[in-house]
Amino acid sequence: GLDLPLVTLVGIVLADVGLSLPDPFAAERTFQVLTQVAGRAGRSARGGQVILQTFAPEHYVIQCAAKHDVDGFHKLELEYRRQLGYPPFGRLARLECRRRDPLKAESEAKRVLQILQEKLVTEHRSQTTVSAVPCFFAKVDGVYRWQVILRGPDPVSLLRDLRLEGWRVEVEPISLL
C-alpha cells in the first residue's frame, strides 16, 4: 500500500455514504475503503489517529472499521448475507436491458420480468426475483438502462429458453450498480 510516513492524522468525512448504495456488496466495499484509508495513518514511529465522521455510528461496518475488527465484520456480514440469500449462501444474476428510448427500456424490462415471474410460479419455486427497476446509473451515453435481479440457488436456470436479445446478463455480478 501507499506509505506516507509523515501522515499521522486521517479524517474520513461521510464514512457511511457507501452504505446507502443499493448494492448487496455496499457494506463490504465500505468496510474495505475505511480500513484502507485508515491504514494510511500511523505507519511510522510517530503513531497516528483516524477520525470517522458518520451519520450511522452504530452501524456494524462503522463499528468494526473503527476497531479494525476484520473478524467481527466478516461474522456480521456473513450472517446478513445468509439471511437474505446473498452470496456465498445463494447466487445472483443481473439482467440489464439497454435501449435509446426510455419507455422501450422500461417496457422490455417489465416484459421479461413478467415471463420470469410466470416461470417462478410454474417451474422454479426455489428461485426469487426482484422487480424490474432502473439501474442506479439509469442513463449512460444516451442509453437508458433497466435491470432485473435474480436470486436463489440457481438463478441461471430461469433463463433457459428465454430470448434476451439486446440484454446483458451477468452471473455472480460484483456490483449491482
N, C-alpha and C positions, 0 to 999 in steps of 0.2 A: 504494500500500500504506500500511499504518499506519506513521506516522513517530513514533518515540519517541526524541527526540534525547538524552535522559539515560540510555537503556539502553546500557550498554557490555559487559554480560555476559549471554549467553543459555545456559541449560543445557537440554538435551533428554534426559530420562530415558527409558530403554527405547526408544531411537530406532529399533530394529529390530522393534518389536512388530507393525507393519503388514505386515512381510514374511511373517508366519506365517498370514495370512489365505488361505483357499482361493479365490483370485481371480487370474486371469492378469494383472490390471492392478495388483496389490498393489505391485510394485516401483516402477512409475511414480508411484503415489499417495504412497508413502513418500518417494521422492526429492523430489516436489513439496512435501510438507509440510515436510521437513527444510530444503529450500532456502528456503522462505518464512519459516519460524520463524527460521532463522539470519540471514536478511536484516534482522531487527529490530535486531540489534546493529551498532554501528559506523557509523551513518548520519551522525554528526556529526564534527566535527574531533577529538573525543576518541578516535575509533577504537573498536574493540570486539573481543570474544573470544567464541567459541562452544565449548561443551563438549558432546560427544556421549557418552552412556553407552549401551553396547550389548553384547549377548552375541555379536554377529556382526561384529567389527571388520574382518574380511577380505571381507565381502560387497561386491560391486561397487556396490551402492546406497549403502552407508555410505561406502566409499572415495571415490566420485565426489561425494557430498554434502559430505564433509569438505573436499575440494579445490575445491568449486564447479565441478566439471568436467562441464558440461552436455553437451558434445560426446562425451566419453568415455562418459557414461551412455547417451546415445542409441545409440551404436555397440554397446555391450554388450547393451542391452535389445532392440535390433532383431535381433541375432544369436540371442538367446534365443527370441524370438518366431518367427523364421524356422525354427529347429529344431523347434519344437512346432506350427507351422502356425497360430499365433495371428495376429490382425490386426496389420499390414496384409498378411500373407502367406497368410492364409486367412480364412474368415468363421465367425462363431459364431451360433448361435441357442439361445435358452434357453426351454425349455418348463416352465411351472410349474403344477402341479396343486394345487388348494386344496380341502380337504374338512374338515368338522367332526369326522368320525370318523378317527382316525389310521390305522386299518387300511384304510379305504377309500382314503385318500390314497396309502398305500403300494401297495396292490394295483392301483390305477388307473395309477400311475406305472410300475409293472413291466409292466402290460398294454401300455401304449403303447411302452415300451422294447422289448418282445418283437416288436411289429409293426415297429418301426423297424429292429431287427436283422435281421429277415427281409427287409425291403426292401433293406438294405445288401448282403446276400448275392446277391439276385436282380437288383436294378436299379441300385443306386447305389454301386458299388465304390469310387469315389474319395472318398466321404464317410466320416467316422468318427463314432462316438458314444461318450459316456462313460456309465457306468451311471447308473441312476436312484438318486438319493440324497436324503436330507432336505435342505432348504435350510439355509443357515447359521443363519438365524433360523427354526427349524423350526415354531414355533407363534407366531402373531401374532393377537391379539384372538380367541382361542379357535378359530382355524382352523389346521389342520395343512397344511404346505407341503412338497411334494416337487418335485424338478426333474430334467429330462433335458437334458443339454448336447449339442448337435450341432456338429461342427466339420468344415470342409472347404471346397472351392471354392464350393459352392452348397448349403449345408445346408437351405435352404428347399425345395429340390426333393424332399426326403424327405417333406415334409408334405402334398404333393398327395394328394388323395383320402383324407386321414386325418381322422376325426371327432375333434375336440378340444373337445367341449362342456365348459364349466367350466374350461378351461385358459387360461392367459395365455401368449402367445407373444411373445418379444422377439427381433427380428433385430438383430444387432450390439449386444448389451447393453453398457452402460458399466460394469456390475458383475455379478458372479455371486453376490453376497451376497444 
